Amino acid sequence: MNEEYDVIVLGTGLTECILSGIMSVNGKRVLHMDRNSYYGGESASITPLEDLYKRFNLPGSPPDSMGRGRDWNVDLIPKFLMACGQLVKMLMFTEVTRYLDFKVVEGSFVYKGGKIYKVPSTEAEALGSSLMGLFEKRRFRKFLVYVASFEDDDPKTHEGVDPRKTTMRDVYRKFDLGQVVIDFTGHALALYRTDDYLDRPCLETIKRIKLYSESLARYGKSPYLYPLYGLGELPQGFARLSAIYGGTYMLNKPIEEIVMEQGRVVGVKSEGEIARCKQLICDPSYVPDRVCKAGQVIRVICILNHAIKNTNDANSCQIIIPQNQVNRKSDIYICMISFAHNVAAQGKYIAIVSTTVETSDPESEIIPALELLEPIEQKFVSLSTLYTPSDPGTESQIFISRSYDATTHFETTCDDIKDIYKRTMGVEFDFEEMKRKRTDVFGEDEQQ
């Protein structure tokens, strides 16, 4: 422990594990520590089920109807991977995919007037959807064709739109799209949590819709993937990558002090020993005096013994409740997975509701989502404060990740990873830098 490292990483959340993997691949000497006895930090998957009951201070142990406790792997933070998104790209470039198995999520749904509908995202689905009337379908189809052929560097495809100046509101107006279509396009295709995007330049929204469509085209049922055995497998996969490249991992290590000299980090003290470093990457829980509060997220883990109604008995799906539908500023999300993903006992489903808190009574804010899930066998409610770093870390060389937000995909997490990479390395993030530099036969041949 009393050694010198280039980078010390505190916390084994996904953000931290990906960064330690990249740093190790790039030849940095990395020490990675966590005060917990398990990987994943805030983004862990909890097993067995008894541990989840303890974590949420529920009295007694799970009833026999829940099956074997060790058949459960329950994510604390619900998210899916976009099939063509940045996290999948990171998994492919680092070859961490070889440690994981994925399943395609079976459907994406949107809420309108108390009912749920499949999200139409292809021309054929748009024409068959009961979300819109006949003329609206034709206009929406025209809009989808426009987005699909749009190329940022080819003005001929812009049809008079300036992608850096024209607002998305004006693009919707150009295609004469009504409020319902705008709602599900912005929230279920572009995956915005609020309507702030409407008055910003349209390029980002068009790119987001293209990402959704391309991800959907890859596997067909939905644009989302989910790893067997739960999201906790992701940080472990990247931790393994780091270890192959010489990274040192220590779990169950209490962090006593972050040692500073003249305003810069020089090491971390644990159990009386000091490991020295040039840079520190950590999650907000290790440096409460260096972060600011940026809102709260409520998450409710619901155990069900049935598929969600009106989803064609899907064993996995996402449901988005656009804020306009329930008079809110931010969307409510439902992620549902099940025994089919080796995260629950046979015949059981896990639906996790999440949203950004807007009132002093967060539990009443998610009632529309819970109503879609009835009957619910057991609920686990958590309220998390979102933290962001209070400074970029240039002076102190302490680089802090952001808390995981209410979105149901990892795109914002990947943006944070790229931002921290840029601040620590002083250069723009490049996926090529993640490529392995040595062979690793099935992960066993670690030191060639």
N, C-alpha and C positions, 0 to 999 in steps of 0.2 A: 504493500500500500504506500510506503514512503518512497514514492518514485515520481518522476517527472513525465507529464503527458502533454500532448499538444492541446487536446480538448478533453474536458470532463463533462459528461452528460448526466443530469440528475432527473430521474423519472423515466419509466419505460412505456409512456404513452406512444401512440403510433407516430406522432410528429417527431418525438425524440429518437425513436428507434430507426426511423428512415434516415434522419440526419446522421446518426452515429454510423449507420451502414454506409452512407455516401462518403463520410469523412474517412472511414477505414479503407474503403476501396481506393480512395485517393492518397493512401499512404500516410495518413495522420495516425498518431499514436493516441488511442481513445480509451478512456476509462468510463464505464457506464454503471451508475449506481442507482438503487431504488430503496426507499425506506420500507416498502412493502415486501412481502414474501412471494408475491406473484407478479407476472408481467402485465403491462397494460395501463397501469395508473387509472386515470379517469375513464379510459376507453377499454377496460378489462371485460372479459366474459367470466361470470361467476359460476363456479361449479364446486361441490354439488349443490343441489337446491337448498339444502339445510343452511348453507353459508349465505344464501340470498335472504332467507328469513331472518338470520342473525343480523345481517347488514342493515336491514330495514326495521330492526327491533320488533319483529312480529313475535308474539308469544307462542310457545309450543313448537312442534316440528310439523313439516308438511304432512297433510293427510295421506293415507295409503292410496287414495284415488289418483295422486300425482305420480305414481310409479316410482321407479328407483331414482334416488337423489342424484346419482352420478350420471344419469342419462341426460341431465340438464346442463346447458352452457348458456347462461343468460347475459346478453350484452347490456351494459349499463348505459351505453350511448348508441342509439339505433341509427345505422347508416347503411346505404347500399353503395356499390361501386358502379359508376357509369362505364359501360363496356368499352367506349372509346375515350374515356376520361384520363385525367393525368395520373391517377393512382394506378390504374391498369398499366399505363405506359411505364411507370416506375417499377412495377412488379416484373414487367417483361424485360426491361433493360437490365435489371439486376439479376434476372433469372430466379427471383424468389418464388416465382410461379411453381417451380418444381417441388416446393414444400407444401403446396396448398391445392385443394380441389374446390372448384366453384360450381354453383348451379345458377341458371338464369332465373331471375324472379319472374313469376308467372303473369303478372299484369300490373298495369298502372291505371288508377281510377281517379276520378275527380268528382267532387260533391257539388250538387246543384239542387236547390229547393228541397233539401231533406233526403234526397236520393243520391246513389252513386252511379256513375257512368264510366265506361272504359274511355280512357283518353285517346281521342282519334289523332293519329300523328302521321298517317300515310294518306295518300289521295283516296284509296279504296275505303279505308276506315272512315274518313271524313264523310264520304258519300253515304255510308251506311249508318252513321251515328244518329241516335235519337236526341242528341244534345241540341241539334240545330234544325231549323226549318230548311226547306229545299233551296231557296235562293241564298240563304246564309251559307249552306254547304258549298255551293258553287263559288261564292266569293272566297271562302276559306281555302278551298282547293287551289284557287288561283294564287293565293298568298303562299301556300306551301310550295307550289311550283316555283314561285319567285325566289323564295328562301333557298330551295335546293340548288337552283342554278346560280345563285349569287356568289360572285368571287370578288374579294376585296380589291384585288389588283386589276380587275377588268371592268372599267366604267360602263361598257356596253350592257353588263348584267345589272346595273344599278337602276335603270329606268328612271333617271332624273332625280334619284335620291342621293344626297351627299351623306355617306355613312358616318362622317365625323361631325356633321352639323344637324342633319334632319333628325328630329326626335322620333322616338318609337310611336308616340301618340299620333304624329303626322303620317307615319307609315300605315298604321291601322286605318286612319282616315282615308288614305289613298285607296285602300282596298275595301273601304266601306264596311268594316267589320263591326258587329254589334258587341254589347257589353259582355254577354256570356262567352263569346269566342275570345274576346280580349282577356277575360278572366282566366280561361284555361290555357290560352297560349302563353301568357306572362307567367303563370304560376305552376302549370303542370308540364309545360314544354320547356320554357326558358328557366323555370325553377327559381323565380324570384320570390322572396318572402313577403315583400311589400310592393306598393305601387310606385315607389320613388323612381323606378327605371323609366317610367312613361315620358318624363321630360328630359331624359338624358339622350345623347346621340345614339342612333339605333344600331350601330355596328356590334356592340357587345351582345345585344339581345339576339340579333341575327346569328351570331356565332354560337350562342347558347342553344338556339333552336336547331341549328345544324348539328351540334354535338349530340343532342337528344336523338335526332333522326338517324344519324350515322351509327350511334350506339344501338338503336332499335334494329337497324338493318343488319347488324352483325349477327344477332341471334334470333330475332323474330318476335318472341313473346313480349318482351319489354326491354328497355335499354339498360336494365340493372342486373348486376351479378352479386352473389353473396357466398362467402366461403363456408364450406362444411365445417362443423364444430365451432362456428361463431367468429366474430370479428377479433377476438383475442388472439386468433391464429396469425393475424397480420403483423402486430409488433414482434411476435416471436420469430416469424420468418425473417424479418429484417435484422433482428438481434443475432440470428444464426449467421446471416451474411457478414455482419460486423465481426463476429468471432472468427470466421474463416480467414478474415484479413487481419487477425491479430488483436482485435478489440477485446478488452477485459470486462467481464460482467460480474457485478456483485449485487445480489438481492438481499433484503433484510438488513440494510446498512443505515443506521440512524445518522442523519446529517446534523452535526453539532454546530458547524460554523462555515460560512463562506469567507475565506481569508482574503483580505484586501490590503494592498500597499499603495499609497498615494493615489487612491481612487480607482485602482485597477485590480481585477481579480488575479490572485497568484496561486490559489489552491483551495481545497475543501478538507475540513477536519471531520473525521468520523472515528468514533471509538478511540479517541486520544491520538490517532495518527493523522498526518497531513499528507495528502497527495497533491503535488504541485501541478499547475497547468497555466497555459497561456490564454485559453478561452474557456468559457463555461456556457453550456446550453442547458436550459431547464424549463420545467413547467411552472406555472404561477405559484403553486403551493409551496415551492422551496424558497421563494423570495417575496413574501407578502408585502414588504415595504417598497417594492419596485414595480407594483402593478396598480392599475386603476379598475374600478368596477365599471362594467359596460352593459348592465342589464342582468336579467335572470331568465333561465329556461326551466319550465316545468316538464318533467317526463313521467309518464305513468306506464309501468310494465304491467300488462294484463295477461293472465293465463286463461286460455279458453279451451273448451273441449269440442269446438266446432270451427269450421271455416267461417269467414265473415260473409254475411248475407249479400246476395247480388254480386258475388265475385266469381261465379261459376265454380264454386268449391275450390278455389285456388289454394295451394298449400303455401304460397308466398305472394305478397302483393304490397303495393304502396297506394295509399289513398291521400290525396291532397284536398284540404278544405280551404278554398281561396277566401281571403279575409273579407271580401265584399259579401260573400254568402252568409257570413255570421256577424256582420257589423264590427269587424276588428281591423287593426292596422297590419297585423301579420298573420300568415297562414298557420293552420294547424295540420300537422302531419301524422299519418299512421304508417308504421312499418310492420308488416306481419311476416313471420317465418314460422317454421313448425318442425315436427318430428322428422320431416323429409330432409332436413339439413343437419341432423344429428345434434340438435340443440334442445330437444324436449323429448319427454317420454312418448311412447307410441300413442297416436291419436290426439296429442296435445298441440296447441298452437300458442305462440307468443306474439302478442300485438303490443307495440310500444307507441304511445301517443306523445308528441312533443310540440311545444310552441314557445315563443318568446312571451314572457309575462308582461301584461299590460295593466293589470289592476291589483288591488290589495287582496283579491280573493282568487288566486290562480286556479284552484280546482274547479271553480264554476266556469272558467274560461274554456275548459276542454270538454264540457258536457256534450256538445254536439258530436264529438268524436266517440266518447264512451257509449253514447246511445247506439252508434252503429255496431258496437262490439257485443252488446248484450246477448245472452247472459255471460257475466264474467265470473270465473271461479275464484280468482285471487288478484288483488291489485297491490302494486308496490309504488308508492308516490315519492318522487324526489324533486327537490327544488335546488337548482345549481346557480351560483352566481357566475356570470361571465367576466373573465378578467382579460385585460390587454396590457402589454408592457407600457410603463409610463415614459420610457425613453428608448431610443434605438439600440443602445448598448455600445455605441462607438467608443465612449470614454472608458467605461468600466470593463468592456469586453465580456459582459454578461448578456446573453441573448435569450430572451424569454418567449416561449410559445404562447399562442392565444388559447383560451378555453374553447372547447368544441361547441359549435353553435347548434341551433335547432334544425338546420338543413338535413335532408335525408340522404345526402351523398357526400363524397370526400373532396369535392372541388375546392371549397374554401380552405380545408385543411392543407391541401397541396399548395395553394397560393401562399399560405403561411410558411410552409417548408421552403418554398423558393425564395421568399422574402428573407428568412433567417439565413439561408445559404448565401445570399447576396451580401448580407451584412457581415457574416463571419469571414467569407472568402474574398470579399472585395470585388467579385466579378459576377456577371449575370449567371443564373442557373442554366445548366446545359444538360439535357437528358443523356447526352453521350458520355458525360463524366461519371455516370452511374454504371457504365458497362464494366463487367468483371474483367480483371486483368490477368486472371489465372484460372486454370481448369479446376473443377471441383466435382469429382466423380460421385454423383448421388449424395453429395454433402459429406462423404466419409473421408475423402482423400484431402484432408484439410491443409496439411503442410507438405507441399510438393518438394 
